[in-house]
Amino acid sequence: MDSQTTNGDVRHGLAGAPDGVVARRRSGLGASTFRHPTRASSLVLIAFDLAALAASVLLFRWTLARGLPFCSLLLIVLLVKGHYRTRMSRDIAGDFQALFSSLAAISFLVIVVIGLAGIVPPRPMTVVSASAGVVMMLLASRWAAYRVLMLSRRRGHFRSRAIVVGTGSVAREIGVEFAKRKEYGVDIVGYVAVDAMSAECSLPGPVIGNVDNITKLSRITNSDRVIVTVGQGENERVLNALRQLPVPGISLYVMPQVFGMGLAVDPMSSDRARGYALVRLAESSHPVIGLRFKRLFDMTIAALALLALSPVMLATALAIKVTSRGPIVFRQVRIGRFGLPFELLKFRSMAVNDDSDSAWTPNASEAQLTSIGRFLRWSSIDELPQIWNIFRGDMSLVGPRPERPVFVDEFSASVPGYVHRHRLPVGLTGLAQVRGLRGDTPMDERVKMDNLYIDQWSFFRDLRLIGQTVWAILRQGAYAEAHVDVEAALAAVEGSEQVVFDLVGREDGGRSRQ
């Protein structure tokens, strides 16, 4: 071990790392004087675009009432479409395409609004010349901004820290490229092995850990980028590890398997290094502001539902008390987000059972259900007390259904992907329930639907699932029947004999006989 390498460097996975990386890690500083170099780079682009738009307003002698709305709308569109995401490489051609399409859409919208308002529209040549002038000014500002960023990166500013997933020849090429071309603004702090803790070939940096610990490694090394090299993105082990990665501040780049096929990728969502396409994924499908809005929505709807459904809940409580002995509300410990336990509430629909915490009973038998319990289960009224769980923050309206601790331990060990379903708050309903996956249905299918919901979460998807849940209740199992039909057809295909024949060979053989 090098004399300059301390025990702390070994503990943090930095033994053997370049001296500059270790020194910055010891001092607690990143590779830039900025806390978030990618955000700082984006601010540089925005500042240059603001200057270009201000110059355009002065050049074309627009009034403030005309120029300010147009420029503000253009900036908003560029922000929403992700045009200010920091790029490693300069792509003026891609910027031209993006700027031209955005400006054309805004110009068309302005002309339509002017026409509807009864205002005399500007002459077509005026619109064309102004649009062309704005595009040229913005392209000039982008060139200047990229120039400033690249010069700054070479001097050690606006630099990002990256982990490379993979230890093969492509990972080596990427590492050497970033090390020699400082204008990319990326410092590779280490490589992550997928299987064994070893490298497939010689690398320009250390192997700092296994992909299973990618989240911890990104935190320990203070990295803000993870680059998945070609072929690793399809590895099931890598996918499971990356599911834990999306946190604010970390950008994930994936190198497509089909990089050599000449297929085009979106220039605004991809980057290039040594000719390889690096497709940038969203930093997180669970943005903080989105989850806060989800929580606010849950509290509002839960409060309104408690008020509106209080007569129904009171009548249900009286019916349970009259028809059977035992408590009105059934309380049971369930596991919520991040594996934290909470007490779930339900109207009791079964006879008192001391083994309810350890006996797996997805579907209660007729003997277990009380007389009123059959109706409560059929109508889902037994779930209404969970509205209080939602208001309290234990649950959400939409999310994976919570399970008991003993079964969480069991299924986590036996069902692939089960541990990943606790990344979002558990819910009253969800994609699995809408698809009819409740009760005595395959757990792996439920887990697949839960993770699919979490991976593709959006607030509008929640609204859609709430509407589908209401429709499913009204139709009483229509979605479940459709799912059963699909699963039956899938089982029939799996059990059938596969027909195989070489169609091209037949065609070529037929031609040769002619």
MIMARVO-7886 format. One record per residue (C-alpha): residue in one letter; x, y, z; residue number from 1. Coordinates in Angstrom, 3 decimals. Layout:
<marmars>
MARMAR  rest      east     north        up   nr
MARMAR     a         X         Y         Z  NUM
...
</marmars>
This chain:
<marmars>
MARMAR  rest      east     north        up   nr
MARMAR     m     0.000     0.000     0.000    1
MARMAR     d     1.270     3.435    -0.847    2
MARMAR     s     2.646     5.420     2.061    3
MARMAR     q     0.289     8.273     1.279    4
MARMAR     t    -2.771     6.035     1.531    5
MARMAR     t    -4.400     6.063     4.966    6
MARMAR     n    -6.650     3.549     6.679    7
MARMAR     g    -9.515     5.922     6.088    8
MARMAR     d    -8.862     5.730     2.345    9
MARMAR     v    -9.080     1.945     2.497   10
MARMAR     r   -12.284     2.136     4.538   11
MARMAR     h   -13.826     4.505     1.995   12
MARMAR     g   -12.775     2.427    -0.988   13
MARMAR     l   -10.191     4.954    -2.224   14
MARMAR     a    -6.969     3.000    -1.799   15
MARMAR     g    -5.130     3.093    -5.093   16
MARMAR     a    -7.142     6.008    -6.405   17
MARMAR     p    -5.365     8.912    -8.117   18
MARMAR     d    -3.700    11.318    -5.679   19
MARMAR     g    -5.976    14.203    -6.650   20
MARMAR     v    -9.104    12.204    -5.959   21
MARMAR     v    -7.862    11.021    -2.548   22
MARMAR     a    -6.729    14.515    -1.604   23
MARMAR     r   -10.096    16.032    -2.473   24
MARMAR     r   -11.893    13.271    -0.580   25
MARMAR     r    -9.722    13.796     2.522   26
MARMAR     s   -10.372    17.528     2.458   27
MARMAR     g   -14.107    17.008     2.048   28
MARMAR     l   -14.092    18.925    -1.235   29
MARMAR     g   -15.488    17.743    -4.533   30
MARMAR     a   -13.768    18.143    -7.877   31
MARMAR     s   -15.172    21.633    -8.146   32
MARMAR     t   -15.484    24.669    -5.947   33
MARMAR     f   -19.243    24.319    -6.474   34
MARMAR     r   -21.354    22.002    -4.374   35
MARMAR     h   -23.386    20.918    -7.428   36
MARMAR     p   -21.205    21.329   -10.557   37
MARMAR     t   -23.975    20.160   -12.900   38
MARMAR     r   -26.375    22.788   -11.560   39
MARMAR     a   -23.683    25.465   -11.783   40
MARMAR     s   -23.064    24.516   -15.432   41
MARMAR     s   -26.790    24.765   -16.146   42
MARMAR     l   -26.851    28.243   -14.616   43
MARMAR     v   -24.046    29.284   -16.968   44
MARMAR     l   -26.105    28.155   -19.979   45
MARMAR     i   -29.188    29.995   -18.713   46
MARMAR     a   -27.185    33.188   -18.096   47
MARMAR     f   -25.766    33.171   -21.634   48
MARMAR     d   -29.229    32.507   -23.132   49
MARMAR     l   -30.694    35.402   -21.131   50
MARMAR     a   -27.979    37.650   -22.519   51
MARMAR     a   -28.722    36.453   -26.065   52
MARMAR     l   -32.463    37.060   -25.670   53
MARMAR     a   -31.854    40.532   -24.230   54
MARMAR     a   -29.626    41.312   -27.218   55
MARMAR     s   -32.366    40.056   -29.571   56
MARMAR     v   -34.943    42.344   -27.968   57
MARMAR     l   -32.641    45.336   -28.429   58
MARMAR     l   -31.650    44.313   -31.967   59
MARMAR     f   -35.229    43.953   -33.208   60
MARMAR     r   -36.433    46.933   -31.145   61
MARMAR     w   -39.198    44.973   -29.445   62
MARMAR     t   -41.208    46.717   -26.773   63
MARMAR     l   -41.054    45.306   -23.253   64
MARMAR     a   -44.708    44.207   -23.498   65
MARMAR     r   -43.905    42.183   -26.616   66
MARMAR     g   -40.407    40.924   -25.860   67
MARMAR     l   -40.759    39.888   -22.199   68
MARMAR     p   -43.650    37.375   -22.661   69
MARMAR     f   -42.016    35.852   -25.752   70
MARMAR     c   -38.595    35.434   -24.127   71
MARMAR     s   -40.084    34.136   -20.868   72
MARMAR     l   -42.174    31.554   -22.732   73
MARMAR     l   -39.152    30.419   -24.733   74
MARMAR     l   -37.048    29.975   -21.590   75
MARMAR     i   -39.823    28.002   -19.897   76
MARMAR     v   -40.162    25.683   -22.898   77
MARMAR     l   -36.406    25.121   -23.012   78
MARMAR     l   -36.340    24.360   -19.283   79
MARMAR     v   -39.269    21.942   -19.451   80
MARMAR     k   -37.783    20.102   -22.447   81
MARMAR     g   -34.488    19.647   -20.619   82
MARMAR     h   -32.343    21.863   -22.835   83
MARMAR     y   -30.370    23.127   -19.836   84
MARMAR     r   -29.177    19.754   -18.677   85
MARMAR     t   -25.406    19.815   -18.428   86
MARMAR     r   -23.681    18.059   -21.284   87
MARMAR     m   -20.231    16.513   -21.277   88
MARMAR     s   -19.680    17.107   -24.984   89
MARMAR     r   -20.480    20.112   -27.155   90
MARMAR     d   -23.252    19.591   -29.737   91
MARMAR     i   -24.162    22.824   -31.531   92
MARMAR     a   -26.015    20.871   -34.255   93
MARMAR     g   -28.227    19.208   -31.664   94
MARMAR     d   -28.836    22.578   -30.024   95
MARMAR     f   -29.857    24.065   -33.373   96
MARMAR     q   -32.441    21.335   -33.917   97
MARMAR     a   -33.852    21.747   -30.400   98
MARMAR     l   -33.895    25.567   -30.492   99
MARMAR     f   -35.459    25.701   -33.942  100
MARMAR     s   -38.274    23.282   -33.049  101
MARMAR     s   -39.030    25.093   -29.774  102
MARMAR     l   -39.011    28.516   -31.390  103
MARMAR     a   -41.194    27.338   -34.285  104
MARMAR     a   -43.772    25.928   -31.852  105
MARMAR     i   -43.834    29.146   -29.799  106
MARMAR     s   -44.104    31.350   -32.909  107
MARMAR     f   -47.028    29.296   -34.163  108
MARMAR     l   -48.724    29.554   -30.765  109
MARMAR     v   -48.234    33.324   -30.671  110
MARMAR     i   -49.707    33.735   -34.164  111
MARMAR     v   -52.757    31.630   -33.196  112
MARMAR     v   -53.341    33.649   -30.021  113
MARMAR     i   -52.981    36.931   -31.916  114
MARMAR     g   -55.456    35.724   -34.516  115
MARMAR     l   -58.020    34.662   -31.911  116
MARMAR     a   -57.645    37.998   -30.124  117
MARMAR     g   -58.411    39.898   -33.324  118
MARMAR     i   -55.032    41.637   -33.422  119
MARMAR     v   -53.421    42.326   -36.773  120
MARMAR     p   -50.655    39.713   -37.061  121
MARMAR     p   -47.124    40.704   -38.080  122
MARMAR     r   -45.976    40.160   -41.619  123
MARMAR     p   -44.663    36.636   -42.359  124
MARMAR     m   -41.214    37.920   -43.328  125
MARMAR     t   -41.000    39.790   -40.027  126
MARMAR     v   -41.754    36.602   -38.102  127
MARMAR     v   -39.251    34.553   -40.142  128
MARMAR     s   -36.452    37.111   -39.848  129
MARMAR     a   -37.024    37.614   -36.112  130
MARMAR     s   -37.088    33.850   -35.464  131
MARMAR     a   -33.919    33.316   -37.498  132
MARMAR     g   -32.234    36.151   -35.646  133
MARMAR     v   -33.174    34.741   -32.232  134
MARMAR     v   -31.925    31.261   -33.195  135
MARMAR     m   -28.586    32.686   -34.411  136
MARMAR     m   -28.168    34.738   -31.231  137
MARMAR     l   -28.927    31.694   -29.064  138
MARMAR     l   -26.535    29.492   -31.034  139
MARMAR     a   -23.804    32.104   -30.600  140
MARMAR     s   -24.497    32.242   -26.869  141
MARMAR     r   -24.384    28.444   -26.630  142
MARMAR     w   -21.040    28.347   -28.421  143
MARMAR     a   -19.668    30.955   -26.029  144
MARMAR     a   -21.144    29.152   -22.995  145
MARMAR     y   -19.641    25.803   -24.048  146
MARMAR     r   -16.309    27.514   -24.596  147
MARMAR     v   -16.380    29.021   -21.107  148
MARMAR     l   -17.402    25.692   -19.547  149
MARMAR     m   -14.693    23.710   -21.314  150
MARMAR     l   -11.953    26.180   -20.383  151
MARMAR     s   -13.216    26.170   -16.793  152
MARMAR     r   -13.289    22.369   -16.670  153
MARMAR     r    -9.687    22.195   -17.833  154
MARMAR     r    -8.769    24.468   -14.925  155
MARMAR     g   -10.565    22.271   -12.406  156
MARMAR     h   -13.966    23.975   -12.141  157
MARMAR     f   -17.462    22.625   -12.936  158
MARMAR     r   -16.119    19.083   -12.668  159
MARMAR     s   -18.246    16.042   -11.829  160
MARMAR     r   -17.268    12.821   -10.072  161
MARMAR     a   -18.394     9.597   -11.745  162
MARMAR     i   -18.508     5.877   -11.043  163
MARMAR     v   -18.334     3.478   -13.993  164
MARMAR     v   -20.331     0.242   -13.778  165
MARMAR     g   -18.383    -2.447   -15.585  166
MARMAR     t   -14.736    -3.458   -15.788  167
MARMAR     g   -14.399    -4.410   -19.458  168
MARMAR     s   -12.660    -2.863   -22.447  169
MARMAR     v   -15.398    -0.260   -23.023  170
MARMAR     a   -15.069     0.908   -19.418  171
MARMAR     r   -11.312     1.247   -19.973  172
MARMAR     e   -11.854     3.314   -23.134  173
MARMAR     i   -14.277     5.634   -21.346  174
MARMAR     g   -11.902     6.060   -18.409  175
MARMAR     v    -8.917     6.945   -20.592  176
MARMAR     e   -11.032     9.324   -22.683  177
MARMAR     f   -12.222    11.255   -19.626  178
MARMAR     a    -8.734    11.313   -18.099  179
MARMAR     k    -7.067    12.719   -21.224  180
MARMAR     r    -9.807    15.115   -22.336  181
MARMAR     k   -10.405    17.400   -19.382  182
MARMAR     e   -13.056    19.397   -21.277  183
MARMAR     y   -15.571    16.631   -20.505  184
MARMAR     g   -15.469    17.791   -16.903  185
MARMAR     v   -15.676    14.248   -15.492  186
MARMAR     d   -13.327    12.599   -12.972  187
MARMAR     i   -13.674     8.805   -12.742  188
MARMAR     v   -13.333     7.980    -9.035  189
MARMAR     g   -13.500     4.240    -9.577  190
MARMAR     y   -14.968     1.239   -11.345  191
MARMAR     v   -17.628    -1.087    -9.991  192
MARMAR     a   -17.514    -4.827   -10.656  193
MARMAR     v   -20.700    -6.645   -11.571  194
MARMAR     d   -19.817   -10.141   -10.409  195
MARMAR     a   -16.468   -10.873    -8.765  196
MARMAR     m   -14.386    -8.091    -7.191  197
MARMAR     s   -11.940    -8.048   -10.084  198
MARMAR     a   -11.378    -6.347   -13.420  199
MARMAR     e   -11.901    -8.008   -16.799  200
MARMAR     c    -8.928    -6.029   -18.137  201
MARMAR     s    -6.421    -3.399   -17.001  202
MARMAR     l    -8.170    -0.173   -16.028  203
MARMAR     p    -6.864     3.385   -15.541  204
MARMAR     g    -8.332     3.476   -12.037  205
MARMAR     p    -9.232     1.272    -9.060  206
MARMAR     v   -12.105    -1.184    -8.725  207
MARMAR     i   -13.775     0.253    -5.618  208
MARMAR     g   -16.566    -2.226    -4.944  209
MARMAR     n   -19.414    -4.377    -6.145  210
MARMAR     v   -22.517    -3.147    -7.983  211
MARMAR     d   -24.718    -4.334    -5.103  212
MARMAR     n   -23.296    -1.424    -3.057  213
MARMAR     i   -23.585     1.222    -5.782  214
MARMAR     t   -25.735     3.547    -3.652  215
MARMAR     k   -23.278     3.459    -0.731  216
MARMAR     l   -20.320     3.858    -3.065  217
MARMAR     s   -21.814     6.938    -4.715  218
MARMAR     r   -22.317     8.497    -1.282  219
MARMAR     i   -18.870     7.558     0.047  220
MARMAR     t   -17.053     8.884    -3.031  221
MARMAR     n   -19.297    11.964    -3.276  222
MARMAR     s   -20.138    11.053    -6.886  223
MARMAR     d   -22.837    12.801    -8.874  224
MARMAR     r   -22.794    10.561   -11.963  225
MARMAR     v   -23.013     6.825   -12.595  226
MARMAR     i   -22.150     5.516   -16.062  227
MARMAR     v   -23.358     2.008   -16.977  228
MARMAR     t   -21.210     0.583   -19.769  229
MARMAR     v   -22.489    -1.438   -22.692  230
MARMAR     g   -23.947    -4.825   -21.863  231
MARMAR     q   -24.341    -4.161   -18.134  232
MARMAR     g   -27.729    -2.404   -18.352  233
MARMAR     e   -29.420    -5.707   -19.221  234
MARMAR     n   -27.897    -7.565   -16.247  235
MARMAR     e   -30.589    -8.403   -13.670  236
MARMAR     r   -28.189    -7.844   -10.800  237
MARMAR     v   -27.282    -4.401   -12.127  238
MARMAR     l   -30.933    -3.480   -12.622  239
MARMAR     n   -31.781    -4.415    -9.041  240
MARMAR     a   -28.873    -2.331    -7.735  241
MARMAR     l   -29.757     0.678    -9.895  242
MARMAR     r   -33.332     0.608    -8.601  243
MARMAR     q   -31.943     1.771    -5.276  244
MARMAR     l   -29.803     4.472    -6.870  245
MARMAR     p   -32.205     7.208    -8.127  246
MARMAR     v   -31.735     9.919    -5.521  247
MARMAR     p   -31.629    13.690    -6.040  248
MARMAR     g   -28.242    14.894    -7.263  249
MARMAR     i   -27.131    11.731    -9.092  250
MARMAR     s   -27.325    11.502   -12.882  251
MARMAR     l   -27.500     8.034   -14.426  252
MARMAR     y   -26.064     7.398   -17.897  253
MARMAR     v   -26.645     4.116   -19.721  254
MARMAR     m   -24.735     2.993   -22.791  255
MARMAR     p   -27.240     1.207   -25.108  256
MARMAR     q   -26.464    -2.332   -26.217  257
MARMAR     v   -27.215    -1.337   -29.841  258
MARMAR     f   -24.649     1.496   -29.955  259
MARMAR     g   -22.975    -0.012   -33.032  260
MARMAR     m   -26.129    -0.355   -35.131  261
MARMAR     g   -26.256     3.264   -36.226  262
MARMAR     l   -29.566     3.897   -34.492  263
MARMAR     a   -30.317     7.515   -33.652  264
MARMAR     v   -30.884     8.713   -30.088  265
MARMAR     d   -32.441    11.908   -28.807  266
MARMAR     p   -29.650    14.522   -28.887  267
MARMAR     m   -31.050    16.330   -25.836  268
MARMAR     s   -31.187    13.204   -23.637  269
MARMAR     s   -27.872    11.702   -24.700  270
MARMAR     d   -24.190    12.509   -24.648  271
MARMAR     r   -21.182    11.040   -26.370  272
MARMAR     a   -17.745     9.934   -25.252  273
MARMAR     r   -15.290     8.279   -27.614  274
MARMAR     g   -18.162     7.859   -30.072  275
MARMAR     y   -20.311     5.866   -27.649  276
MARMAR     a   -23.819     7.153   -26.946  277
MARMAR     l   -24.482     7.806   -23.254  278
MARMAR     v   -28.227     8.109   -22.721  279
MARMAR     r   -29.064    10.151   -19.662  280
MARMAR     l   -31.991     8.913   -17.621  281
MARMAR     a   -34.048    11.105   -15.317  282
MARMAR     e   -32.261    11.804   -12.030  283
MARMAR     s   -35.226    10.346   -10.214  284
MARMAR     s   -38.703     9.169   -11.099  285
MARMAR     h   -39.640    10.324    -7.583  286
MARMAR     p   -38.752    14.035    -7.472  287
MARMAR     v   -38.994    15.582    -4.017  288
MARMAR     i   -41.533    18.194    -5.095  289
MARMAR     g   -43.655    15.478    -6.724  290
MARMAR     l   -43.693    13.347    -3.580  291
MARMAR     r   -44.563    16.377    -1.448  292
MARMAR     f   -47.454    17.159    -3.752  293
MARMAR     k   -48.515    13.512    -3.519  294
MARMAR     r   -48.527    13.819     0.300  295
MARMAR     l   -50.540    17.065     0.181  296
MARMAR     f   -53.035    15.452    -2.180  297
MARMAR     d   -53.341    12.406     0.102  298
MARMAR     m   -54.032    14.569     3.167  299
MARMAR     t   -56.634    16.681     1.343  300
MARMAR     i   -58.537    13.751    -0.144  301
MARMAR     a   -58.337    11.777     3.125  302
MARMAR     a   -59.752    14.704     5.134  303
MARMAR     l   -62.615    15.192     2.677  304
MARMAR     a   -63.279    11.429     2.570  305
MARMAR     l   -63.406    11.174     6.365  306
MARMAR     l   -66.040    13.916     6.451  307
MARMAR     a   -68.087    12.571     3.531  308
MARMAR     l   -67.962     8.896     4.575  309
MARMAR     s   -68.417     9.389     8.320  310
MARMAR     p   -72.120     8.317     8.192  311
MARMAR     v   -71.180     5.114     6.330  312
MARMAR     m   -68.335     4.374     8.738  313
MARMAR     l   -70.561     4.996    11.760  314
MARMAR     a   -73.265     2.675    10.397  315
MARMAR     t   -70.646     0.011     9.666  316
MARMAR     a   -69.247     0.262    13.192  317
MARMAR     l   -72.722    -0.211    14.700  318
MARMAR     a   -73.433    -3.196    12.417  319
MARMAR     i   -70.167    -4.922    13.430  320
MARMAR     k   -70.846    -4.339    17.108  321
MARMAR     v   -74.360    -5.761    16.892  322
MARMAR     t   -73.626    -8.818    14.733  323
MARMAR     s   -70.445   -10.233    16.340  324
MARMAR     r   -68.321   -10.066    19.455  325
MARMAR     g   -64.916    -8.445    19.438  326
MARMAR     p   -63.453    -5.061    18.517  327
MARMAR     i   -64.929    -2.921    15.737  328
MARMAR     v   -61.570    -1.991    14.265  329
MARMAR     f   -58.977    -4.608    13.399  330
MARMAR     r   -55.410    -3.418    14.093  331
MARMAR     q   -52.366    -5.115    12.655  332
MARMAR     v   -48.698    -4.193    12.254  333
MARMAR     r   -47.712    -3.771     8.614  334
MARMAR     i   -44.523    -2.677     6.869  335
MARMAR     g   -44.471     0.673     5.084  336
MARMAR     r   -41.977     2.730     3.135  337
MARMAR     f   -38.293     2.007     3.806  338
MARMAR     g   -39.342    -1.059     5.840  339
MARMAR     l   -40.769     0.968     8.730  340
MARMAR     p   -43.649    -0.658    10.679  341
MARMAR     f   -47.005     0.994    11.336  342
MARMAR     e   -50.417    -0.056    12.662  343
MARMAR     l   -52.923    -0.628     9.854  344
MARMAR     l   -56.638    -0.172    10.557  345
MARMAR     k   -59.563    -2.083     9.067  346
MARMAR     f   -63.158    -2.769     9.953  347
MARMAR     r   -63.190    -6.275    11.378  348
MARMAR     s   -64.765    -8.666     8.884  349
MARMAR     m   -63.636   -11.972    10.434  350
MARMAR     a   -64.104   -13.775    13.687  351
MARMAR     v   -61.363   -13.031    16.243  352
MARMAR     n   -58.225   -15.019    15.324  353
MARMAR     d   -55.178   -15.048    17.588  354
MARMAR     d   -52.966   -16.400    14.783  355
MARMAR     s   -53.735   -13.606    12.305  356
MARMAR     d   -50.205   -12.205    12.480  357
MARMAR     s   -48.492   -15.453    11.480  358
MARMAR     a   -51.046   -17.336     9.363  359
MARMAR     w   -51.033   -16.529     5.647  360
MARMAR     t   -54.729   -16.195     4.746  361
MARMAR     p   -55.069   -14.168     1.531  362
MARMAR     n   -58.689   -15.263     1.112  363
MARMAR     a   -60.822   -15.797     4.189  364
MARMAR     s   -63.072   -18.854     4.176  365
MARMAR     e   -66.804   -18.560     4.643  366
MARMAR     a   -66.469   -19.904     8.173  367
MARMAR     q   -64.025   -17.170     9.169  368
MARMAR     l   -66.106   -14.275     7.844  369
MARMAR     t   -68.812   -12.771    10.002  370
MARMAR     s   -72.305   -12.231     8.640  371
MARMAR     i   -71.634    -8.538     7.960  372
MARMAR     g   -68.032    -9.315     7.017  373
MARMAR     r   -69.035   -10.915     3.714  374
MARMAR     f   -70.656    -7.682     2.588  375
MARMAR     l   -67.764    -5.574     3.890  376
MARMAR     r   -65.239    -7.634     1.898  377
MARMAR     w   -67.411    -7.656    -1.222  378
MARMAR     s   -67.897    -3.875    -1.160  379
MARMAR     s   -64.371    -3.054     0.159  380
MARMAR     i   -65.970    -1.041     2.977  381
MARMAR     d   -63.691    -2.880     5.412  382
MARMAR     e   -60.794    -0.822     3.989  383
MARMAR     l   -62.320     2.569     4.913  384
MARMAR     p   -60.486     3.021     8.265  385
MARMAR     q   -57.250     3.088     6.285  386
MARMAR     i   -58.260     6.600     5.225  387
MARMAR     w   -57.099     7.609     8.717  388
MARMAR     n   -53.778     5.837     8.028  389
MARMAR     i   -53.497     7.914     4.865  390
MARMAR     f   -54.310    11.177     6.650  391
MARMAR     r   -51.757    10.329     9.340  392
MARMAR     g   -49.038     9.647     6.759  393
MARMAR     d   -48.639     5.903     7.299  394
MARMAR     m   -49.951     5.210     3.801  395
MARMAR     s   -50.823     6.876     0.522  396
MARMAR     l   -53.932     6.605    -1.615  397
MARMAR     v   -51.940     4.764    -4.280  398
MARMAR     g   -49.012     2.436    -3.700  399
MARMAR     p   -48.075    -1.207    -3.106  400
MARMAR     r   -50.265    -2.903    -0.526  401
MARMAR     p   -48.589    -3.232     2.915  402
MARMAR     e   -47.813    -6.689     4.281  403
MARMAR     r   -47.149    -8.147     7.725  404
MARMAR     p   -43.525    -8.225     8.993  405
MARMAR     v   -43.229   -12.023     9.058  406
MARMAR     f   -44.281   -12.283     5.407  407
MARMAR     v   -42.109    -9.353     4.351  408
MARMAR     d   -39.113   -11.334     5.665  409
MARMAR     e   -40.321   -14.498     3.958  410
MARMAR     f   -41.098   -12.955     0.574  411
MARMAR     s   -37.940   -10.802     0.592  412
MARMAR     a   -35.904   -14.008     0.723  413
MARMAR     s   -37.978   -15.982    -1.794  414
MARMAR     v   -39.518   -13.533    -4.305  415
MARMAR     p   -37.108   -11.611    -6.598  416
MARMAR     g   -37.605    -7.847    -6.427  417
MARMAR     y   -39.821    -7.916    -3.321  418
MARMAR     v   -37.463    -5.718    -1.282  419
MARMAR     h   -37.674    -3.005    -3.957  420
MARMAR     r   -41.419    -2.480    -3.516  421
MARMAR     h   -40.875    -0.382    -0.374  422
MARMAR     r   -39.291     2.548    -2.225  423
MARMAR     l   -42.572     4.512    -2.183  424
MARMAR     p   -45.290     4.781     0.486  425
MARMAR     v   -47.614     1.791     0.643  426
MARMAR     g   -51.150     2.480    -0.500  427
MARMAR     l   -54.841     1.765    -0.297  428
MARMAR     t   -54.881     0.702    -3.934  429
MARMAR     g   -52.304     0.218    -6.646  430
MARMAR     l   -51.506    -1.135   -10.079  431
MARMAR     a   -51.510    -4.727    -8.833  432
MARMAR     q   -54.957    -4.309    -7.249  433
MARMAR     v   -56.396    -2.655   -10.366  434
MARMAR     r   -55.116    -5.601   -12.412  435
MARMAR     g   -56.967    -7.958   -10.082  436
MARMAR     l   -53.834    -9.199    -8.276  437
MARMAR     r   -55.200    -9.447    -4.764  438
MARMAR     g   -56.033   -12.311    -2.468  439
MARMAR     d   -54.822   -15.720    -3.665  440
MARMAR     t   -52.807   -14.556    -6.687  441
MARMAR     p   -49.123   -15.192    -7.532  442
MARMAR     m   -46.856   -13.025    -5.388  443
MARMAR     d   -44.249   -12.635    -8.139  444
MARMAR     e   -46.903   -11.105   -10.401  445
MARMAR     r   -47.921    -8.654    -7.686  446
MARMAR     v   -44.295    -7.698    -7.068  447
MARMAR     k   -43.730    -7.144   -10.792  448
MARMAR     m   -46.706    -4.771   -10.979  449
MARMAR     d   -45.682    -2.946    -7.779  450
MARMAR     n   -42.155    -2.310    -9.054  451
MARMAR     l   -43.481    -1.308   -12.465  452
MARMAR     y   -45.668     1.305   -10.755  453
MARMAR     i   -42.759     2.610    -8.672  454
MARMAR     d   -40.313     2.726   -11.597  455
MARMAR     q   -42.774     4.737   -13.716  456
MARMAR     w   -44.421     6.775   -10.967  457
MARMAR     s   -46.039    10.109   -11.714  458
MARMAR     f   -48.785    12.077   -10.010  459
MARMAR     f   -51.038    11.781   -13.053  460
MARMAR     r   -50.550     8.012   -13.038  461
MARMAR     d   -51.851     8.044    -9.453  462
MARMAR     l   -54.973     9.915   -10.574  463
MARMAR     r   -55.508     7.381   -13.332  464
MARMAR     l   -55.178     4.441   -10.925  465
MARMAR     i   -57.670     6.039    -8.521  466
MARMAR     g   -60.186     6.293   -11.360  467
MARMAR     q   -59.496     2.702   -12.427  468
MARMAR     t   -59.985     1.539    -8.845  469
MARMAR     v   -63.427     3.148    -8.666  470
MARMAR     w   -64.327     1.573   -11.997  471
MARMAR     a   -63.035    -1.833   -10.857  472
MARMAR     i   -65.185    -1.654    -7.708  473
MARMAR     l   -68.260    -0.743    -9.751  474
MARMAR     r   -67.643    -3.532   -12.254  475
MARMAR     q   -66.736    -6.029    -9.512  476
MARMAR     g   -63.692    -7.822   -10.851  477
MARMAR     a   -63.658    -6.893   -14.533  478
MARMAR     y   -59.915    -6.201   -14.437  479
MARMAR     a   -59.316    -9.422   -12.511  480
MARMAR     e   -61.178   -11.455   -15.117  481
MARMAR     a   -59.151    -9.860   -17.899  482
MARMAR     h   -55.910   -10.647   -16.046  483
MARMAR     v   -56.976   -14.269   -15.519  484
MARMAR     d   -57.710   -14.595   -19.244  485
MARMAR     v   -54.254   -13.262   -20.139  486
MARMAR     e   -52.508   -15.543   -17.620  487
MARMAR     a   -54.460   -18.551   -18.936  488
MARMAR     a   -53.430   -17.724   -22.501  489
MARMAR     l   -49.800   -17.309   -21.364  490
MARMAR     a   -49.882   -20.701   -19.634  491
MARMAR     a   -51.311   -22.277   -22.774  492
MARMAR     v   -48.472   -20.859   -24.881  493
MARMAR     e   -45.842   -21.995   -22.353  494
MARMAR     g   -47.207   -25.541   -22.456  495
MARMAR     s   -47.464   -25.787   -26.232  496
MARMAR     e   -44.899   -27.253   -28.616  497
MARMAR     q   -42.836   -24.609   -30.391  498
MARMAR     v   -42.907   -24.600   -34.192  499
MARMAR     v   -39.463   -23.865   -35.676  500
MARMAR     f   -38.556   -23.597   -39.345  501
MARMAR     d   -36.012   -21.628   -41.341  502
MARMAR     l   -38.126   -19.323   -43.484  503
MARMAR     v   -35.112   -17.731   -45.196  504
MARMAR     g   -33.620   -21.157   -45.929  505
MARMAR     r   -36.912   -22.304   -47.484  506
MARMAR     e   -37.042   -19.199   -49.628  507
MARMAR     d   -33.436   -19.596   -50.787  508
MARMAR     g   -33.961   -23.318   -51.442  509
MARMAR     g   -37.051   -22.647   -53.519  510
MARMAR     r   -35.177   -20.129   -55.659  511
MARMAR     s   -32.261   -22.517   -56.242  512
MARMAR     r   -34.629   -25.253   -57.453  513
MARMAR     q   -36.113   -22.830   -59.948  514
</marmars>
